[in-house]
């Protein structure tokens, strides 16, 4: 699937071919400017002020940033965010690729099972978190019944490893269906002719999966991973409800720390600085991912077919 | 627009949504001068819960005779303080609002938003003299009164499961050594000695509040809150922490308290089902248990004061908890006289009787003669005597300190219990508040 630009007419689906003009993007751009760019500028300004929500913000130069740079909880929160995001990607990606390609088959039982499997995605994160919190109560929930499986005393949310495992699990439980759906759609659009050719060549199921399905899913993998990374970095509700950033500050990820600074400690200046850090990190990671994977070049995986 | 920048934009959008939450509140700064406040009405903001029936009745009664009408705004209870802080400096701030006194109103006083009640009290001295002094003074900032007590007092009490104590052959501990001995007996029987909702963190704080009072006396906290952070590093402070550590290490709270929550009903259920013998909790434990199992509560829920510590400086009758709830008035109000007349209802007999009937224990001097009308007269009398006789009633630390300190305080409190902070670490954390 290499591309050569010489001696060949532009592919009909290539760049600039019949693309709508900027006017089409105007409503979205306006909306985006009003509800994202504008607040973002406000946050950037506020990160140089000191404000408790009472009276007017007062400029305090780089104070917030200096404070943040020396803040142990902040540094720890960045590592925790990275860890939770990586765990999310590492667990959800293989699961959803396998489930997605499996669900792409047209058999009736697969349709029913994928519908059931889709249910967690329909629930709100808050409801999901409350549900799991109740299920994980050490005395009256699952750990009370199956104590040996949960490490004796069922102190699942009371240890750092346990709390991170729960957050990862609940995240995967809720969001794997979304990514499964992406992969299901993508796997269905793989031209059957590829599999037919492979059959003639005598390729087995495993070989077909690795040599046809997976390469064909490349763009979907990039999409899904970017969604997971940005989603992982901005995870908030599950942490708020399931662990409240605890035990101690052991699961205080950056987004939650921002909330804590803003709405519990009323230090909106520092909270704005944290928000800005998050914006910068998430943007950088997305850009790097897009670049590294060559996604921005928009090469079709079906070129040459 | 190329696809590259679409992705860039989507990526920013995802994160900017978060930032939005922070800025939305930033848009709401406007000073609330009387001129842009509503006419002919005053707004009263209360913490929304089951207790609102009495407030509604009071408002109805008041509106029957007043030209300026009172509108009751019930603010849903969760994050009440945060919501209040967001609106208090805006034009839509309530004229009168529910609070916990102490640190919960101190930032507002500093920002010059509250009306000193000295003038009102001059007009009607009963606004001060009708209440127990220790309670009234907890809403004074630097000696100036800013709050009139409303609703009830909520001291922290050591609750127990009578059945479990009887089976183990022990009584509610009178001294610290009794408590340690009981812990050992209960542990040997496979019962968690003390139920603790550690996941909520504030139930854990109650243990510090009583330990510091009993060992170091109430002055240490007064000093610390006043800004003298060296109080945390004193010999008494270390002694209190060491004693507490002794109790934790003895396994008094079991090993999974960090996963148990009071709010979710976890720790009250431990006590009720006999899996735990004690729980240190605010007086609302009674109504919590009652709504879960009325018969059990009547027969088996025991309560007693916190044990004494031999050699400690605190009085055995000292209390900690929510001293009371208060109404404060904002400076910008258009009708201070109406506010005053409304506040007069807070010491009326009718108000006291109505509060007692729903289980709240008012702190007016007249409360005593109505105690037999309380939802549970024995329990009400027990609490009232306790509050009346207490030489000191320490407001919960997280409410005595400004709200901005509470998150860090809760973290330190939880980390010392789970062993992540040692005595020095805890002291450093408290000094940094």
Boltz contact constraints between the chains, C-beta under 6 A:
constraints:
  - contact:
      token1: [A, 25]
      token2: [B, 1]
      max_distance: 6.0
  - contact:
      token1: [A, 36]
      token2: [B, 13]
      max_distance: 6.0
  - contact:
      token1: [A, 36]
      token2: [B, 16]
      max_distance: 6.0
  - contact:
      token1: [A, 39]
      token2: [B, 19]
      max_distance: 6.0
  - contact:
      token1: [A, 39]
      token2: [B, 20]
      max_distance: 6.0
  - contact:
      token1: [A, 39]
      token2: [B, 23]
      max_distance: 6.0
  - contact:
      token1: [A, 40]
      token2: [B, 16]
      max_distance: 6.0
  - contact:
      token1: [A, 40]
      token2: [B, 19]
      max_distance: 6.0
  - contact:
      token1: [A, 42]
      token2: [B, 23]
      max_distance: 6.0
  - contact:
      token1: [A, 43]
      token2: [B, 19]
      max_distance: 6.0
  - contact:
      token1: [A, 43]
      token2: [B, 22]
      max_distance: 6.0
  - contact:
      token1: [A, 43]
      token2: [B, 23]
      max_distance: 6.0
  - contact:
      token1: [A, 53]
      token2: [B, 85]
      max_distance: 6.0
  - contact:
      token1: [A, 54]
      token2: [B, 89]
      max_distance: 6.0
  - contact:
      token1: [A, 54]
      token2: [B, 111]
      max_distance: 6.0
  - contact:
      token1: [A, 55]
      token2: [B, 111]
      max_distance: 6.0
  - contact:
      token1: [A, 137]
      token2: [B, 266]
      max_distance: 6.0
  - contact:
      token1: [A, 138]
      token2: [B, 256]
      max_distance: 6.0
  - contact:
      token1: [A, 138]
      token2: [B, 259]
      max_distance: 6.0
  - contact:
      token1: [A, 139]
      token2: [B, 270]
      max_distance: 6.0
  - contact:
      token1: [A, 153]
      token2: [B, 255]
      max_distance: 6.0
  - contact:
      token1: [A, 153]
      token2: [B, 256]
      max_distance: 6.0
  - contact:
      token1: [A, 154]
      token2: [B, 256]
      max_distance: 6.0
  - contact:
      token1: [A, 155]
      token2: [B, 255]
      max_distance: 6.0
  - contact:
      token1: [A, 155]
      token2: [B, 256]
      max_distance: 6.0
  - contact:
      token1: [A, 155]
      token2: [B, 259]
      max_distance: 6.0
  - contact:
      token1: [A, 156]
      token2: [B, 259]
      max_distance: 6.0
  - contact:
      token1: [A, 157]
      token2: [B, 259]
      max_distance: 6.0
  - contact:
      token1: [A, 158]
      token2: [B, 256]
      max_distance: 6.0
  - contact:
      token1: [A, 158]
      token2: [B, 258]
      max_distance: 6.0
  - contact:
      token1: [A, 158]
      token2: [B, 259]
      max_distance: 6.0
  - contact:
      token1: [A, 230]
      token2: [B, 11]
      max_distance: 6.0
  - contact:
      token1: [A, 230]
      token2: [B, 14]
      max_distance: 6.0
  - contact:
      token1: [A, 234]
      token2: [B, 14]
      max_distance: 6.0
  - contact:
      token1: [A, 234]
      token2: [B, 15]
      max_distance: 6.0
  - contact:
      token1: [A, 234]
      token2: [B, 18]
      max_distance: 6.0
  - contact:
      token1: [A, 247]
      token2: [B, 258]
      max_distance: 6.0
  - contact:
      token1: [A, 247]
      token2: [B, 418]
      max_distance: 6.0
  - contact:
      token1: [A, 248]
      token2: [B, 411]
      max_distance: 6.0
  - contact:
      token1: [A, 248]
      token2: [B, 414]
      max_distance: 6.0
  - contact:
      token1: [A, 248]
      token2: [B, 415]
      max_distance: 6.0
  - contact:
      token1: [A, 248]
      token2: [B, 420]
      max_distance: 6.0
  - contact:
      token1: [A, 249]
      token2: [B, 411]
      max_distance: 6.0
  - contact:
      token1: [A, 260]
      token2: [B, 407]
      max_distance: 6.0
  - contact:
      token1: [A, 262]
      token2: [B, 22]
      max_distance: 6.0
  - contact:
      token1: [A, 263]
      token2: [B, 82]
      max_distance: 6.0
  - contact:
      token1: [A, 264]
      token2: [B, 407]
      max_distance: 6.0
  - contact:
      token1: [A, 265]
      token2: [B, 404]
      max_distance: 6.0
  - contact:
      token1: [A, 265]
      token2: [B, 407]
      max_distance: 6.0
  - contact:
      token1: [A, 266]
      token2: [B, 404]
      max_distance: 6.0
  - contact:
      token1: [A, 271]
      token2: [B, 22]
      max_distance: 6.0
  - contact:
      token1: [A, 272]
      token2: [B, 22]
      max_distance: 6.0
  - contact:
      token1: [A, 275]
      token2: [B, 18]
      max_distance: 6.0
  - contact:
      token1: [A, 275]
      token2: [B, 19]
      max_distance: 6.0
  - contact:
      token1: [A, 275]
      token2: [B, 22]
      max_distance: 6.0
  - contact:
      token1: [A, 278]
      token2: [B, 15]
      max_distance: 6.0
  - contact:
      token1: [A, 279]
      token2: [B, 15]
      max_distance: 6.0
  - contact:
      token1: [A, 282]
      token2: [B, 11]
      max_distance: 6.0
  - contact:
      token1: [A, 282]
      token2: [B, 15]
      max_distance: 6.0
  - contact:
      token1: [A, 283]
      token2: [B, 11]
      max_distance: 6.0
  - contact:
      token1: [A, 283]
      token2: [B, 12]
      max_distance: 6.0
  - contact:
      token1: [A, 286]
      token2: [B, 11]
      max_distance: 6.0
  - contact:
      token1: [A, 290]
      token2: [B, 7]
      max_distance: 6.0
  - contact:
      token1: [A, 296]
      token2: [B, 4]
      max_distance: 6.0
  - contact:
      token1: [A, 298]
      token2: [B, 3]
      max_distance: 6.0
